[in-house]
């Protein structure tokens, strides 16, 4: 077994010096960088139909335009954070900006779907360099008493980017071309690079000297198996041999990773990080928050576009109250957490989130803008304290020399939670649709279908797609559409009810959060 060692963070005087410079300009620079990642995550869905038509891509190909990016992002986040701790967060952040902008340019220039997917995977790797480094740079630039507010403003930037994504994407696709959706990252990247080079001060861990390559391999393998299983489970089935094999692989590699981290001289993720209960709970809270949020948002797009027949731009506008609300809610959440501590704001936020999910579970066929806008605003004010508070708990309570790893953990937890929410709630919605659709079909007095055709109708109804064959009489088309919409709503309602329960569970878990020790000058066990 490698000999364990203890390192100490720099004394307060050194740490104060490290924060000289321009913390708010640092916040501007890292926000610009992360804005590229957020814009890219929301505009691609708008461009996918046009990409499919121009590059002759199948539905499976288009799924990998998104899944390949998310898989690379999730697998590499913690390793990327460690690289920042070792070689400097500013350096890693700058590499991430340049790489993300260049791969965006390459995606826009791609003339085949295979090339596009390959560059999307590479783009995900560079995106993984950006996010943990951004949080670590904020951790280094701001004193503890102002960190919550900085993370709140950072969260507001994420909300602004998310809100702008569907609108900007819709305008670009409709008025320019799909390539412009990716080209827009280039000027944003140039500005972020210039500002970052001028104002960001380098931050790195002088006490760390090596990369735990075995830990990287084990963790990357475990994350790959887990995310791959989650992505493929809706298609293959949760009981499928391949799904179970990948889940088993994730468990075995994850156990091997934990075993090795207790023995490595400079582990990728020191297990002592989790001795702080708040860090552990904060990680779980990020998973539960992302489970509810991303799972819910996934099906609302089908509700707006399938049930209400809105185009992508109008659907994005319908979802604007939540993203725009986060612009206001995130700084307020940071201020509240600074004043009252994380426990009460996070718990109250998850109860507000549960209330919003319950209201969304009551949406009907004829509900208009206001009916969805109210729960969206509630979601903004409910999720913001959790996002800001859990981020501060994880990154703020970690030793500063491990702030990159902590930022990677926070982002990984969000990716895993979001993927789980989409897959698990998708299975719940599909199961409910399959149960109720035959009853609605009989009530509508539609002609019986062979089992194979009925199964296809159920699959389409899980995404609010009626899919009547060409030449079907209009009254039959309307009847099928009504059956599909009613079945989808029943499934969506159950999905939101599950999300409500998850939010209540997270609120109870938040009551265990403590302010946690601040790590200024505190020793850290390595190995």
C-alpha positions as CSV (number, residue, x, y, z in Angstrom):
1,X,0.0,0.0,0.0
2,X,1.3,3.4,-0.8
3,X,2.2,5.5,2.2
4,X,-0.5,8.1,3.0
5,X,0.5,11.7,3.3
6,X,-1.1,14.8,4.5
7,X,-0.7,18.2,2.8
8,X,-1.8,21.6,4.1
9,X,-3.5,24.3,2.1
10,X,-1.5,27.6,1.9
11,X,-1.7,29.9,4.9
12,X,-4.4,32.6,4.9
13,X,-2.0,35.3,3.8
14,X,-1.0,33.4,0.7
15,X,-4.6,32.6,-0.1
16,X,-5.5,36.2,0.2
17,X,-2.8,37.1,-2.2
18,X,-4.0,34.5,-4.6
19,X,-7.3,36.3,-4.7
20,X,-5.8,39.6,-5.8
21,X,-6.9,40.7,-9.2
22,X,-10.3,41.0,-10.7
23,X,-12.7,38.4,-9.2
24,X,-15.8,39.8,-11.0
25,X,-14.0,40.0,-14.3
26,X,-12.9,36.4,-13.7
27,X,-16.6,35.6,-13.2
28,X,-17.3,37.3,-16.6
29,X,-14.6,35.3,-18.3
30,X,-15.6,31.9,-17.0
31,X,-19.3,32.7,-17.6
32,X,-18.5,33.4,-21.3
33,X,-16.7,30.0,-21.6
34,X,-19.5,28.0,-19.9
35,X,-22.0,29.9,-22.0
36,X,-20.7,28.2,-25.1
37,X,-21.4,24.8,-23.5
38,X,-24.9,25.7,-22.4
39,X,-25.8,27.3,-25.8
40,X,-24.6,24.2,-27.6
41,X,-26.6,21.9,-25.3
42,X,-29.9,23.6,-26.1
43,X,-29.5,24.7,-29.7
44,X,-28.6,21.3,-31.1
45,X,-32.1,19.9,-30.6
46,X,-33.5,22.7,-32.7
47,X,-31.0,21.9,-35.5
48,X,-31.3,18.1,-35.5
49,X,-34.2,17.8,-38.0
50,X,-32.4,19.9,-40.6
51,X,-29.1,18.1,-40.0
52,X,-31.0,14.8,-40.5
53,X,-32.4,16.0,-43.8
54,X,-29.3,17.5,-45.3
55,X,-26.8,14.8,-44.1
56,X,-29.3,12.0,-44.7
57,X,-29.0,10.8,-41.1
58,X,-31.2,8.2,-39.4
59,X,-33.0,8.8,-36.1
60,X,-30.2,6.7,-34.4
61,X,-27.6,8.9,-36.0
62,X,-29.3,12.0,-34.6
63,X,-29.5,10.5,-31.2
64,X,-25.8,10.1,-31.2
65,X,-25.3,13.7,-32.1
66,X,-26.5,14.4,-28.6
67,X,-25.6,11.1,-26.8
68,X,-21.9,11.1,-28.1
69,X,-21.4,14.6,-26.8
70,X,-23.0,13.8,-23.4
71,X,-21.1,10.6,-23.0
72,X,-17.7,12.2,-23.6
73,X,-18.6,15.1,-21.3
74,X,-19.7,12.8,-18.4
75,X,-16.8,10.4,-18.7
76,X,-14.1,13.1,-18.7
77,X,-15.4,15.6,-16.1
78,X,-13.6,14.5,-13.0
79,X,-10.4,13.7,-14.8
80,X,-10.5,17.2,-16.4
81,X,-10.9,18.7,-12.9
82,X,-7.9,16.8,-11.7
83,X,-5.8,18.1,-14.7
84,X,-6.7,21.6,-13.7
85,X,-5.6,21.0,-10.1
86,X,-2.3,19.7,-11.4
87,X,-1.4,21.9,-14.3
88,X,-3.4,25.1,-13.6
89,X,-7.1,25.8,-13.9
90,X,-6.5,28.8,-16.1
91,X,-4.4,26.8,-18.6
92,X,-7.0,24.0,-18.7
93,X,-9.8,26.5,-19.1
94,X,-8.0,28.2,-22.0
95,X,-7.4,24.9,-23.7
96,X,-11.0,24.0,-23.3
97,X,-12.2,27.3,-24.8
98,X,-9.9,27.0,-27.9
99,X,-10.8,23.3,-28.4
100,X,-14.5,23.8,-28.0
101,X,-14.5,26.7,-30.5
102,X,-12.4,24.8,-33.0
103,X,-14.5,21.7,-32.8
104,X,-17.6,23.8,-33.2
105,X,-16.1,25.2,-36.4
106,X,-15.3,21.7,-37.5
107,X,-18.8,20.4,-36.8
108,X,-20.2,23.3,-39.0
109,X,-17.9,22.3,-41.8
110,X,-18.7,18.6,-41.6
111,X,-20.2,17.0,-44.8
112,X,-21.2,13.7,-43.3
113,X,-23.0,12.6,-40.2
114,X,-20.1,10.3,-39.1
115,X,-17.7,13.2,-39.2
116,X,-20.2,15.4,-37.3
117,X,-20.7,12.8,-34.6
118,X,-16.9,12.3,-34.2
119,X,-16.4,16.1,-33.7
120,X,-19.3,16.2,-31.3
121,X,-17.5,13.6,-29.1
122,X,-14.3,15.6,-29.3
123,X,-16.3,18.7,-28.4
124,X,-17.7,17.0,-25.3
125,X,-14.1,16.3,-24.2
126,X,-13.2,20.0,-24.5
127,X,-16.5,20.9,-22.8
128,X,-15.5,18.7,-19.9
129,X,-12.3,20.8,-19.5
130,X,-14.3,24.0,-19.2
131,X,-16.8,23.3,-16.5
132,X,-14.8,22.1,-13.5
133,X,-12.1,24.6,-14.2
134,X,-14.7,27.4,-14.2
135,X,-15.9,26.5,-10.7
136,X,-12.3,26.0,-9.4
137,X,-11.4,29.5,-10.7
138,X,-14.4,31.0,-9.0
139,X,-13.4,29.2,-5.8
140,X,-9.9,30.7,-6.0
141,X,-11.0,34.2,-7.0
142,X,-13.6,34.8,-4.4
143,X,-13.4,34.8,-0.6
144,X,-15.7,32.3,1.2
145,X,-18.3,35.0,2.2
146,X,-18.8,36.0,-1.5
147,X,-18.5,32.6,-3.1
148,X,-22.3,32.0,-2.9
149,X,-23.1,35.2,-4.7
150,X,-20.6,34.5,-7.4
151,X,-22.0,31.0,-8.0
152,X,-25.5,32.6,-8.0
153,X,-24.5,35.0,-10.8
154,X,-22.8,32.1,-12.6
155,X,-26.1,30.2,-12.3
156,X,-27.9,33.2,-13.7
157,X,-25.6,33.1,-16.7
158,X,-26.4,29.4,-17.2
159,X,-30.1,30.3,-17.0
160,X,-29.7,33.1,-19.6
161,X,-27.8,30.8,-21.9
162,X,-30.4,28.1,-21.6
163,X,-33.2,30.5,-22.3
164,X,-31.4,32.0,-25.3
165,X,-30.5,28.7,-26.8
166,X,-33.8,27.6,-28.3
167,X,-34.6,31.1,-29.5
168,X,-31.2,31.8,-31.0
169,X,-31.1,28.3,-32.5
170,X,-34.6,28.7,-34.0
171,X,-33.7,32.0,-35.5
172,X,-30.4,30.8,-36.9
173,X,-31.9,27.5,-38.4
174,X,-34.8,29.3,-39.9
175,X,-33.0,32.3,-41.3
176,X,-29.4,31.2,-41.9
177,X,-28.6,27.4,-41.8
178,X,-27.9,24.7,-39.3
179,X,-24.2,25.2,-39.5
180,X,-24.6,28.7,-38.0
181,X,-25.8,27.0,-34.7
182,X,-22.2,25.8,-34.2
183,X,-20.4,28.7,-35.8
184,X,-21.8,31.0,-33.2
185,X,-19.5,29.4,-30.6
186,X,-16.4,30.8,-32.5
187,X,-16.9,34.5,-31.8
188,X,-18.1,33.7,-28.2
189,X,-14.9,31.6,-27.8
190,X,-12.7,34.4,-29.1
191,X,-14.1,36.9,-26.6
192,X,-13.9,34.4,-23.7
193,X,-10.3,33.6,-24.7
194,X,-9.2,37.3,-24.8
195,X,-10.9,38.2,-21.6
196,X,-9.6,35.1,-19.8
197,X,-6.0,35.7,-20.9
198,X,-6.2,39.3,-19.6
199,X,-8.0,38.9,-16.3
200,X,-7.9,35.3,-15.0
201,X,-5.1,34.5,-12.5
202,X,-3.6,31.0,-12.6
203,X,-4.7,28.7,-9.8
204,X,-3.2,25.3,-9.3
205,X,-2.3,22.9,-6.4
206,X,1.4,23.0,-5.7
207,X,1.1,20.0,-3.4
208,X,0.0,17.6,-6.2
209,X,2.5,16.3,-8.7
210,X,1.1,13.3,-10.7
211,X,-2.0,12.0,-12.4
212,X,-3.5,8.8,-11.0
213,X,-3.7,7.1,-14.4
214,X,-5.1,3.8,-13.1
215,X,-7.8,5.8,-11.3
216,X,-8.5,7.7,-14.5
217,X,-8.9,4.4,-16.4
218,X,-11.1,2.8,-13.7
219,X,-13.3,5.8,-13.2
220,X,-13.7,6.5,-16.9
221,X,-14.6,2.9,-17.6
222,X,-17.2,2.9,-14.8
223,X,-18.7,6.2,-16.0
224,X,-18.8,5.0,-19.6
225,X,-20.5,1.8,-18.7
226,X,-23.1,3.6,-16.5
227,X,-23.9,6.4,-18.9
228,X,-23.9,4.0,-21.9
229,X,-26.4,1.7,-20.1
230,X,-28.6,4.6,-19.2
231,X,-28.6,6.0,-22.7
232,X,-29.3,2.6,-24.4
233,X,-31.8,1.2,-21.8
234,X,-34.9,2.9,-23.3
235,X,-34.1,1.3,-26.6
236,X,-32.8,-2.1,-25.5
237,X,-34.9,-2.4,-22.3
238,X,-33.7,-2.4,-18.6
239,X,-33.8,-6.2,-18.5
240,X,-31.8,-6.7,-21.7
241,X,-28.6,-8.7,-21.3
242,X,-26.5,-5.8,-22.7
243,X,-28.0,-3.3,-20.4
244,X,-27.4,-5.5,-17.4
245,X,-23.9,-6.3,-18.5
246,X,-23.0,-2.6,-18.7
247,X,-24.5,-1.9,-15.4
248,X,-22.6,-4.8,-13.9
249,X,-19.4,-3.4,-15.5
250,X,-20.1,0.0,-14.0
251,X,-20.5,-1.6,-10.5
252,X,-17.3,-3.7,-10.8
253,X,-15.2,-0.9,-12.2
254,X,-16.7,1.5,-9.6
255,X,-15.8,-0.8,-6.8
256,X,-12.3,-1.3,-8.1
257,X,-11.9,2.5,-8.4
258,X,-13.0,3.0,-4.7
259,X,-10.6,0.3,-3.6
260,X,-7.7,1.8,-5.5
261,X,-8.4,5.4,-4.3
262,X,-7.7,4.2,-0.7
263,X,-4.3,2.9,-1.8
264,X,-3.0,5.4,-4.4
265,X,-0.3,7.9,-3.4
266,X,-2.1,10.8,-5.0
267,X,-5.6,9.5,-5.8
268,X,-7.8,11.0,-8.5
269,X,-10.6,11.5,-5.9
270,X,-9.3,11.3,-2.3
271,X,-11.9,9.4,-0.3
272,X,-11.4,11.9,2.5
273,X,-13.4,14.4,0.5
274,X,-16.5,12.4,1.5
275,X,-15.7,12.5,5.2
276,X,-17.4,15.8,5.1
277,X,-21.1,14.8,5.2
278,X,-22.2,18.0,3.4
279,X,-20.0,17.1,0.4
280,X,-21.5,13.7,0.1
281,X,-25.1,15.0,0.5
282,X,-24.4,17.8,-1.9
283,X,-23.4,15.3,-4.5
284,X,-26.6,13.3,-4.0
285,X,-28.7,16.4,-4.1
286,X,-27.2,17.4,-7.5
287,X,-28.2,13.9,-8.8
288,X,-31.7,14.2,-7.5
289,X,-32.1,17.8,-8.7
290,X,-30.9,17.0,-12.2
291,X,-33.1,13.8,-12.2
292,X,-36.2,15.9,-11.6
293,X,-35.3,18.9,-13.8
294,X,-33.9,17.2,-17.0
295,X,-36.3,14.3,-16.9
296,X,-39.2,16.7,-16.7
297,X,-37.9,19.1,-19.3
298,X,-37.4,16.2,-21.8
299,X,-41.1,15.4,-21.9
300,X,-42.3,18.9,-21.9
301,X,-40.8,19.5,-25.3
302,X,-42.9,16.6,-26.6
303,X,-46.0,18.1,-24.8
304,X,-45.5,21.4,-26.5
305,X,-44.6,20.2,-30.0
306,X,-46.6,17.0,-30.1
307,X,-49.8,17.7,-28.1
308,X,-50.0,21.5,-28.8
309,X,-48.4,21.3,-32.3
310,X,-45.9,24.2,-31.6
311,X,-42.8,24.6,-33.7
312,X,-39.4,24.4,-31.9
313,X,-39.1,28.2,-31.6
314,X,-42.5,28.6,-30.1
315,X,-41.9,25.7,-27.8
316,X,-38.7,27.4,-26.6
317,X,-40.6,30.5,-25.9
318,X,-43.2,28.5,-23.9
319,X,-40.3,27.3,-21.7
320,X,-38.7,30.7,-21.4
321,X,-40.3,31.6,-17.9
322,X,-38.2,28.9,-16.2
323,X,-34.8,29.7,-17.8
324,X,-35.4,33.5,-17.6
325,X,-36.6,33.1,-14.0
326,X,-33.3,31.6,-13.1
327,X,-31.6,34.8,-14.1
328,X,-33.3,36.5,-11.2
329,X,-33.5,33.5,-8.8
330,X,-29.9,32.3,-8.9
331,X,-28.3,35.6,-7.4
332,X,-31.1,35.7,-4.9
333,X,-30.4,32.1,-3.9
334,X,-26.8,32.9,-3.5
335,X,-27.6,35.8,-1.2
336,X,-30.1,33.7,0.9
337,X,-27.5,30.9,1.3
338,X,-24.9,33.4,2.4
339,X,-27.2,34.8,5.0
340,X,-29.0,31.6,6.3
341,X,-26.7,28.8,5.3
342,X,-27.5,26.1,2.8
343,X,-29.9,23.8,4.8
344,X,-33.1,25.9,4.8
345,X,-32.8,27.5,1.3
346,X,-32.1,24.1,-0.3
347,X,-34.9,22.3,1.6
348,X,-37.4,25.1,0.8
349,X,-36.2,25.1,-2.8
350,X,-36.9,21.4,-3.2
351,X,-40.4,21.8,-1.7
352,X,-41.1,24.6,-4.2
353,X,-39.8,22.3,-6.9
354,X,-42.1,19.6,-5.7
355,X,-45.1,22.0,-5.9
356,X,-44.1,23.0,-9.4
357,X,-43.8,19.3,-10.5
358,X,-47.3,18.7,-9.0
359,X,-48.8,21.6,-11.0
360,X,-47.1,20.3,-14.2
361,X,-48.7,16.9,-13.5
362,X,-52.1,18.6,-13.9
363,X,-51.4,20.1,-17.4
364,X,-54.2,19.2,-19.8
365,X,-54.9,19.2,-23.5
366,X,-56.3,22.7,-23.6
367,X,-54.0,24.5,-21.1
368,X,-52.4,27.7,-22.4
369,X,-49.3,29.7,-21.7
370,X,-50.2,30.8,-18.1
371,X,-50.9,27.2,-17.0
372,X,-47.3,26.2,-17.8
373,X,-45.6,29.6,-17.0
374,X,-46.6,29.5,-13.3
375,X,-44.9,26.2,-12.5
376,X,-42.0,27.2,-14.7
377,X,-41.4,30.3,-12.6
378,X,-41.8,28.2,-9.4
379,X,-39.2,25.8,-10.8
380,X,-36.8,28.6,-11.4
381,X,-37.0,29.7,-7.7
382,X,-37.1,26.1,-6.5
383,X,-34.1,24.7,-8.4
384,X,-31.8,27.8,-8.1
385,X,-31.2,27.4,-4.3
386,X,-30.4,23.7,-4.9
387,X,-28.0,24.3,-7.8
388,X,-26.2,27.2,-6.1
389,X,-26.3,25.6,-2.6
390,X,-25.2,22.1,-3.7
391,X,-22.4,23.6,-5.9
392,X,-21.2,25.7,-2.9
393,X,-21.4,22.7,-0.6
394,X,-19.3,20.5,-2.9
395,X,-16.8,23.0,-4.3
396,X,-16.7,25.4,-1.3
397,X,-16.1,22.8,1.3
398,X,-13.5,20.9,-0.7
399,X,-9.8,21.8,-0.2
400,X,-8.8,24.4,-2.7
401,X,-6.1,22.2,-4.2
402,X,-8.9,19.7,-5.0
403,X,-11.4,22.3,-6.2
404,X,-11.1,21.1,-9.8
405,X,-11.9,17.5,-8.8
406,X,-14.8,18.9,-6.7
407,X,-16.1,20.8,-9.7
408,X,-15.9,17.7,-11.8
409,X,-17.8,15.8,-9.2
410,X,-20.6,18.4,-9.2
411,X,-20.9,18.4,-13.0
412,X,-20.7,14.6,-13.1
413,X,-23.5,14.3,-10.6
414,X,-25.6,16.6,-12.7
415,X,-24.9,14.6,-15.9
416,X,-25.6,11.2,-14.2
417,X,-28.8,12.6,-12.6
418,X,-30.0,14.1,-15.9
419,X,-29.3,10.9,-17.8
420,X,-31.1,8.8,-15.1
421,X,-34.0,11.2,-15.1
422,X,-34.5,11.1,-18.8
423,X,-34.1,7.3,-19.0
424,X,-36.1,6.3,-15.8
425,X,-38.9,8.7,-16.4
426,X,-38.9,7.7,-20.0
427,X,-39.5,4.1,-19.0
428,X,-42.2,5.1,-16.6
429,X,-44.0,7.3,-19.2
430,X,-43.7,4.6,-21.9
431,X,-45.0,1.9,-19.5
432,X,-48.0,4.0,-18.5
433,X,-48.8,4.8,-22.2
434,X,-48.6,1.1,-23.0
435,X,-51.1,0.4,-20.2
436,X,-53.7,3.0,-21.0
437,X,-53.6,3.3,-24.8
438,X,-55.6,0.2,-25.7
439,X,-58.4,1.4,-23.5
440,X,-58.5,4.8,-25.1
441,X,-58.3,3.1,-28.5
442,X,-61.4,1.0,-27.7
443,X,-63.3,4.0,-26.3
444,X,-62.7,5.9,-29.6
445,X,-64.2,2.9,-31.5
446,X,-61.1,2.7,-33.7
447,X,-60.6,-0.6,-35.6
448,X,-58.5,-3.2,-33.8
449,X,-54.9,-3.5,-34.8
450,X,-52.5,-6.4,-35.0
451,X,-50.2,-6.6,-32.0
452,X,-47.2,-5.5,-34.1
453,X,-49.0,-2.3,-35.3
454,X,-50.4,-1.6,-31.9
455,X,-46.9,-1.8,-30.5
456,X,-45.7,0.8,-33.0
457,X,-48.6,3.1,-32.0
458,X,-47.6,2.8,-28.4
459,X,-44.0,3.7,-29.2
460,X,-45.0,6.8,-31.1
461,X,-47.5,7.8,-28.3
462,X,-44.6,7.7,-25.8
463,X,-43.3,10.8,-27.6
464,X,-46.8,12.3,-28.4
465,X,-46.5,11.2,-32.1
466,X,-49.7,10.0,-33.7
467,X,-48.2,8.7,-36.9
468,X,-51.3,7.8,-38.9
469,X,-50.5,6.3,-42.3
470,X,-50.8,8.5,-45.4
471,X,-54.3,8.5,-46.9
472,X,-56.0,7.8,-43.6
473,X,-59.4,9.6,-43.5
474,X,-59.4,12.8,-41.5
475,X,-61.9,11.7,-38.9
476,X,-59.7,8.6,-38.2
477,X,-56.6,10.8,-38.0
478,X,-58.3,13.1,-35.4
479,X,-59.4,10.1,-33.4
480,X,-55.9,8.6,-33.4
481,X,-54.4,11.9,-32.4
482,X,-56.9,12.2,-29.5
483,X,-56.0,8.7,-28.3
484,X,-52.3,9.4,-28.6
485,X,-52.5,12.7,-26.8
486,X,-54.6,11.4,-24.0
487,X,-52.3,8.4,-23.5
488,X,-49.2,10.6,-23.5
489,X,-50.7,13.0,-21.0
490,X,-51.4,10.1,-18.6
491,X,-47.8,9.0,-18.9
492,X,-46.4,12.5,-18.5
493,X,-48.6,13.1,-15.5
494,X,-47.2,9.9,-13.8
495,X,-43.7,11.0,-14.7
496,X,-44.2,14.4,-13.0
497,X,-45.7,12.7,-10.0
498,X,-42.6,10.6,-9.6
499,X,-40.5,13.8,-10.0
500,X,-42.6,15.3,-7.2
501,X,-41.7,12.4,-4.9
502,X,-38.0,12.7,-5.8
503,X,-38.1,16.5,-5.0
504,X,-39.7,15.8,-1.6
505,X,-37.0,13.2,-0.9
506,X,-34.3,15.7,-1.8
507,X,-35.9,18.3,0.6
508,X,-35.7,15.8,3.5
509,X,-32.1,15.0,2.6
510,X,-31.2,18.7,2.6
511,X,-32.1,18.9,6.3
512,X,-29.0,16.8,7.0
513,X,-26.7,19.4,5.3
514,X,-24.5,21.4,7.6
515,X,-22.4,24.4,6.8
516,X,-19.3,22.1,6.9
517,X,-15.8,23.1,7.8
518,X,-14.1,25.7,5.6
519,X,-10.9,24.4,4.3
520,X,-8.7,27.4,4.7
521,X,-5.5,26.1,6.2
522,X,-7.1,22.7,6.8
523,X,-5.1,19.5,6.3
524,X,-6.1,17.1,3.5
525,X,-5.5,13.4,3.6
526,X,-4.0,12.2,0.3
527,X,-4.1,8.4,-0.1
